Each structure stands twice: as structure tokens, then as C-alpha cells.
Amino acid sequence: MTRHLVRRSADVPEPQYDRLGYRRRTLVGEDDGSVHTGFGLCELRPDGGVPAHVHSYEESFHILDGTVILDLPEGSYLLEEGDYGILPTGVPHAWRGAGDTPARWADMLAPVPRARYGFDTQAVRDLPPRTPVRIDVRDPRTRLFGHFEAAQMDPGKQSQDLLAVSASMRTALLVYSGITVKMMVDSDLGAVASTMFMVQYAPDGVAGTHDHPFEETYLFLEGEADATFDGETYRLGPGDCAWAGAGCVHGFANAGQGPLRWLETQAPQPPPRHSYRFTRDWDYLREALES
């Protein structure tokens, strides 16, 4: 049974745009053995659109570049690079192109869409077109969204100005052992089936081998990583994607001289305890018992 997957950016062909100017490149899906994770890269031309629809799964997104309009029943929002958000199960929504260049975003679908059930998607009545507004994460009415800036990953540059573009103090940095984590989508934002966050490793950053009772996906954005999955080691860089299924033993080290950064997802959401099972702890116990 497959417990991990590596997709090199150069090895995954770009699909053709559909008749409405939209395309999605699947990086992790049902055919890969995933149960909880559908992960892909979406692209929409400025004159394109995705008609209104609903899913029987949860959808999180992070805008990588360009601008796009998201229509929801309560309003329309102009999303730009760095914006992210959560679309709960069953919420009608549509996408419209904007700007002068195609918009690209990563999406996380949990649980994985099933081909035999029409990919768990149903078309619905069109949403009324409205003038889009930019999100304001300080406004309680737009708490499905947030905004990420690369400077937020630098512990030495935290400020009230940067915190002001975060939805709450839950987005404060978690810093340990040369690793910095900024939560983006989680239960505080309204997610129930998954999480999405940004990870950055300092040049000496290392995470020892471990596994989880959930699936993880990694989209590498900056730097180079030495990643190990069940004893196999890969050198991964910008545009590459990897997936670790539940029980896959994996670890990471920064292979470069500068920062290493990736977008990470988890599904289902981690339990409050025993989310990590570190190899070193059980090796220590084994050695202690033998001695």
C-alpha cells in the first residue's frame, strides 16, 4: 500500500483550460491512495470563470499569484497573492477571473473527492454578480479569510502592523529548533476536516523522523529540502509536492544556505494529543529496555 508520494513540478503535465478558462492540476487525489486529501494547483484566466457549485467536502485555498474574485452568498471578494480562506462543506461559491494575468492558487479538499460520485460536486443556481471588495481579516464578517506575508515568518520582525493582517492571535508564530510555523486555516477559522499553514526552516532547521495518524501534503515554495519518506530520501525544491499518508515515517532538513519554506496541509485535523510519534523516542525506549 502506498504511504507517500512525490510529484516533481517538471513531471506533472499542465492540463488544458476548459471552455470557461479554468484548469486544475491534481497533485494528490483518490488514485494516489489518499482518503482525506485532495490537493491541486488551480489556474483561472482573467476572462474565465467557474460557475456556482457546492461540494460535499471542505475546501481551503491559498492564492499563489494574480487576483481572482470569489462569489459567496453573502458577498463577492477580490483575492490577491497571499490571501487564503476556507469554504465550508455545502457553501455555494463561484470563481471569476480578474486582473491582467491568470490567477493561480493551491486548494486542499477534505475528504478526498470521489470520482464515482461525480467528484462530490453539484452545480447550483448562479450567484448574483456584485462589486467585489477586498477582504479585511479584522472584520468579523470576513473571518473565513486571512492574509499571509513572507515577513510574518521572521520572528525578529513581528510587529503590530503585521499582526493586524492576521485574523487573530492564533496566527502568532510557533518557533522551535530552527523551524517557524504560521497557522492559516484551522478550527479557529472554521475548518473542521483539515488545516493549512506555512512552514519555514532556518539553514540549520531539521525535523527528525516521525509519523502521524493523519495525512499531510507539502508544496515547496522556496529553498531546497532533503525529505525522507519511509526510508527513501528526495531533494525537493520550488514547485515540487509531496504527500505522506497516515503512518508514513518522514523527516526534513534544510539542504540550502537560505530559508526553506513550504505550504503544508493536514487531514483530518490533528487530535489534541499524540499527533506526533517520533522515531527517536521509541528507539530510546528500545535501547533502554535492551540495556
C-alpha positions as CSV (number, residue, x, y, z in Angstrom):
1,M,0.0,0.0,0.0
2,T,1.3,3.4,-1.0
3,R,2.0,5.6,2.0
4,H,3.8,8.5,0.3
5,L,4.0,10.3,-3.0
6,V,6.5,12.8,-4.6
7,R,5.4,15.0,-7.5
8,R,8.2,16.8,-9.3
9,S,7.0,20.1,-10.8
10,A,8.6,19.3,-14.2
11,D,7.0,15.8,-14.3
12,V,3.3,16.8,-13.9
13,P,1.8,18.0,-17.2
14,E,-0.3,21.1,-17.3
15,P,-4.0,20.2,-18.3
16,Q,-5.7,22.2,-21.0
17,Y,-8.0,25.1,-20.0
18,D,-11.7,24.1,-20.1
19,R,-14.1,26.1,-22.2
20,L,-14.5,28.7,-19.4
21,G,-10.8,29.4,-19.0
22,Y,-10.2,27.2,-15.9
23,R,-7.8,24.3,-15.3
24,R,-6.7,22.3,-12.2
25,R,-3.6,20.2,-11.9
26,T,-4.2,17.3,-9.5
27,L,-1.2,16.7,-7.3
28,V,-2.8,14.4,-4.7
29,G,-6.0,12.5,-5.2
30,E,-8.1,9.4,-4.8
31,D,-6.0,7.5,-7.4
32,D,-2.9,8.0,-5.2
33,G,-4.3,6.1,-2.3
34,S,-5.4,9.3,-0.4
35,V,-8.5,9.1,1.7
36,H,-8.6,12.5,3.3
37,T,-6.6,14.7,0.9
38,G,-7.3,16.2,-2.5
39,F,-4.6,18.7,-3.3
40,G,-4.0,20.6,-6.5
41,L,-3.0,23.8,-8.3
42,C,-5.8,25.8,-9.9
43,E,-5.5,28.5,-12.6
44,L,-8.1,30.8,-14.0
45,R,-7.7,33.2,-16.9
46,P,-8.7,36.9,-16.5
47,D,-11.7,36.3,-18.7
48,G,-12.5,32.9,-17.2
49,G,-14.9,31.7,-14.6
50,V,-16.1,28.7,-12.6
51,P,-19.9,28.6,-12.2
52,A,-21.6,28.3,-8.9
53,H,-21.4,24.9,-7.2
54,V,-21.3,23.2,-3.8
55,H,-19.1,20.4,-2.5
56,S,-19.7,17.6,0.0
57,Y,-16.2,18.3,1.3
58,E,-14.3,21.2,2.8
59,E,-12.1,23.4,0.6
60,S,-9.2,25.5,1.7
61,F,-7.2,27.7,-0.7
62,H,-4.1,29.9,-0.8
63,I,-3.6,32.4,-3.6
64,L,-0.1,32.0,-5.1
65,D,-0.2,34.8,-7.6
66,G,-2.6,37.0,-9.6
67,T,-6.0,38.1,-8.5
68,V,-9.4,36.3,-8.6
69,I,-12.9,37.1,-7.5
70,L,-14.7,34.6,-5.1
71,D,-18.5,34.9,-5.1
72,L,-20.3,33.7,-2.0
73,P,-24.0,34.1,-1.0
74,E,-23.2,37.0,1.4
75,G,-20.8,38.9,-1.0
76,S,-18.0,38.9,-3.5
77,Y,-14.4,39.2,-2.6
78,L,-11.3,40.2,-4.6
79,L,-8.5,37.9,-3.5
80,E,-4.8,38.6,-4.3
81,E,-1.4,36.9,-3.7
82,G,-1.1,35.8,-0.1
83,D,-4.8,35.6,0.7
84,Y,-6.2,32.3,2.0
85,G,-9.5,31.0,3.3
86,I,-11.9,28.2,4.0
87,L,-15.1,27.2,2.1
88,P,-17.1,25.0,4.4
89,T,-19.0,22.0,3.1
90,G,-22.2,22.8,1.2
91,V,-21.5,26.5,0.8
92,P,-22.4,27.8,-2.8
93,H,-19.5,29.6,-4.4
94,A,-18.1,30.6,-7.8
95,W,-14.8,32.0,-9.1
96,R,-14.3,34.9,-11.6
97,G,-11.2,36.0,-13.3
98,A,-9.7,39.4,-12.6
99,G,-6.6,41.4,-13.3
100,D,-4.4,41.2,-16.4
101,T,-2.8,37.7,-15.9
102,P,-4.1,34.3,-14.9
103,A,-4.6,33.7,-11.1
104,R,-3.1,30.6,-9.5
105,W,-4.0,29.1,-6.2
106,A,-3.4,25.9,-4.2
107,D,-6.5,24.1,-3.0
108,M,-7.0,21.5,-0.3
109,L,-10.1,19.3,-0.4
110,A,-11.0,17.2,2.6
111,P,-12.1,14.4,2.5
112,V,-10.8,13.4,-1.0
113,P,-13.3,13.9,-3.8
114,R,-14.6,10.6,-5.2
115,A,-14.8,10.1,-9.0
116,R,-17.6,7.5,-8.7
117,Y,-19.8,10.2,-7.1
118,G,-19.2,13.0,-9.6
119,F,-16.2,14.2,-7.5
120,D,-18.7,15.1,-4.8
121,T,-19.6,18.4,-6.6
122,Q,-23.1,19.7,-7.6
123,A,-23.9,22.7,-9.8
124,V,-26.3,25.2,-8.2
125,R,-28.1,28.4,-9.3
126,D,-25.9,31.3,-10.3
127,L,-25.0,33.8,-7.6
128,P,-25.9,37.4,-8.3
129,P,-22.9,39.4,-9.6
130,R,-21.8,42.1,-7.2
131,T,-18.9,44.5,-7.0
132,P,-16.1,42.6,-5.2
133,V,-14.4,44.0,-2.1
134,R,-11.0,43.2,-0.6
135,I,-11.0,41.1,2.5
136,D,-10.5,42.7,5.9
137,V,-9.4,40.0,8.3
138,R,-10.1,42.4,11.2
139,D,-13.8,42.4,10.2
140,P,-15.7,39.6,11.9
141,R,-17.9,39.3,8.8
142,T,-14.9,38.0,6.8
143,R,-13.4,35.6,9.3
144,L,-13.4,32.9,6.6
145,F,-10.3,34.6,5.2
146,G,-6.7,35.6,6.1
147,H,-3.6,37.1,4.5
148,F,-0.1,35.8,4.5
149,E,3.1,37.9,4.1
150,A,6.6,36.3,3.9
151,A,7.8,38.7,6.5
152,Q,5.4,37.1,9.0
153,M,7.8,34.1,9.1
154,D,10.7,36.1,10.6
155,P,10.5,36.0,14.4
156,G,12.7,39.1,14.6
157,K,10.3,41.3,12.5
158,Q,7.0,40.7,14.3
159,S,5.0,43.9,14.8
160,Q,1.5,45.1,15.4
161,D,1.3,46.1,11.8
162,L,2.0,42.5,10.7
163,L,-0.4,41.1,13.3
164,A,-3.1,43.4,12.1
165,V,-3.4,41.4,8.8
166,S,-3.9,38.2,10.8
167,A,-7.4,37.1,11.8
168,S,-6.5,36.7,15.5
169,M,-3.6,36.0,17.8
170,R,-3.9,32.3,16.9
171,T,-1.7,33.2,13.9
172,A,1.2,34.2,16.1
173,L,4.4,32.2,15.2
174,L,5.3,28.9,16.6
175,V,9.1,28.8,16.7
176,Y,11.2,25.8,17.7
177,S,14.6,24.2,16.7
178,G,15.1,26.4,13.6
179,I,11.5,25.8,12.4
180,T,8.9,28.5,12.2
181,V,5.2,27.7,11.7
182,K,2.3,30.2,10.9
183,M,-1.2,28.7,11.1
184,M,-3.5,29.8,8.4
185,V,-6.6,27.6,8.2
186,D,-7.7,25.7,11.3
187,S,-10.7,25.2,13.6
188,D,-10.5,28.9,14.7
189,L,-11.1,29.9,11.1
190,G,-14.0,27.5,10.8
191,A,-12.3,24.4,9.3
192,V,-13.4,21.0,10.7
193,A,-11.7,18.5,8.4
194,S,-8.3,19.9,7.7
195,T,-5.6,22.5,8.4
196,M,-3.4,24.7,6.2
197,F,-0.3,26.5,7.3
198,M,3.1,27.9,6.3
199,V,6.4,26.3,7.4
200,Q,9.9,27.8,7.2
201,Y,13.2,26.2,8.2
202,A,16.3,28.2,9.0
203,P,19.6,27.0,7.3
204,D,20.1,24.6,10.3
205,G,16.5,23.6,10.6
206,V,15.8,19.8,11.0
207,A,12.8,17.8,11.9
208,G,13.6,14.2,13.0
209,T,11.7,11.3,11.5
210,H,8.1,10.9,12.8
211,D,4.7,9.9,11.7
212,H,1.1,11.0,12.3
213,P,-2.4,9.5,12.5
214,F,-3.4,11.8,9.6
215,E,-2.3,12.7,6.0
216,E,0.0,15.6,5.2
217,T,0.8,17.4,1.9
218,Y,3.7,19.8,1.3
219,L,4.0,22.3,-1.6
220,F,7.6,23.6,-1.7
221,L,7.8,27.3,-2.4
222,E,11.4,28.4,-1.5
223,G,14.8,26.8,-1.0
224,E,15.7,23.1,-1.1
225,A,14.8,20.3,1.3
226,D,16.2,16.8,2.0
227,A,13.0,14.9,2.6
228,T,12.8,11.4,3.8
229,F,9.6,9.2,3.5
230,D,9.7,5.6,4.8
231,G,13.5,5.4,4.3
232,E,13.6,7.0,0.8
233,T,15.3,10.4,0.5
234,Y,14.4,13.1,-2.0
235,R,15.9,16.5,-2.8
236,L,12.9,18.8,-3.3
237,G,12.6,22.4,-4.4
238,P,10.2,25.1,-5.5
239,G,7.1,23.7,-7.3
240,D,7.6,20.2,-6.0
241,C,4.9,18.5,-4.0
242,A,4.9,15.6,-1.6
243,W,2.3,13.6,0.3
244,A,2.6,11.5,3.4
245,G,-0.2,9.1,4.3
246,A,-1.1,8.2,7.8
247,G,1.7,6.1,9.3
248,C,4.4,7.2,6.8
249,V,7.6,7.9,8.7
250,H,9.1,11.2,7.4
251,G,11.5,13.9,8.3
252,F,13.0,17.1,6.8
253,A,16.2,19.1,6.7
254,N,17.1,22.3,5.0
255,A,19.5,21.4,2.2
256,G,20.5,25.0,1.3
257,Q,22.1,28.1,2.8
258,G,19.0,30.2,2.9
259,P,15.4,29.8,4.2
260,L,13.3,26.7,3.2
261,R,9.6,27.4,3.0
262,W,6.6,25.3,2.1
263,L,2.8,25.3,2.3
264,E,1.5,22.3,4.4
265,T,-1.9,20.7,4.9
266,Q,-3.2,18.1,7.3
267,A,-6.4,16.0,7.1
268,P,-8.2,15.0,9.2
269,Q,-7.4,17.7,11.8
270,P,-4.8,16.5,14.3
271,P,-6.0,15.1,17.6
272,P,-5.3,17.2,20.8
273,R,-2.7,14.7,21.9
274,H,-0.3,12.2,20.3
275,S,-0.3,13.9,16.9
276,Y,3.4,13.1,16.6
277,R,5.1,9.7,17.0
278,F,8.9,10.4,16.9
279,T,11.2,7.6,15.9
280,R,13.8,8.7,18.4
281,D,11.5,8.3,21.4
282,W,10.8,4.6,20.6
283,D,14.4,4.0,19.6
284,Y,15.4,5.3,23.1
285,L,12.9,3.1,24.8
286,R,14.1,0.0,22.9
287,E,17.7,0.8,23.8
288,A,16.8,1.4,27.4
289,L,15.0,-1.9,27.6
290,E,17.9,-3.8,26.0
291,S,20.4,-2.3,28.4
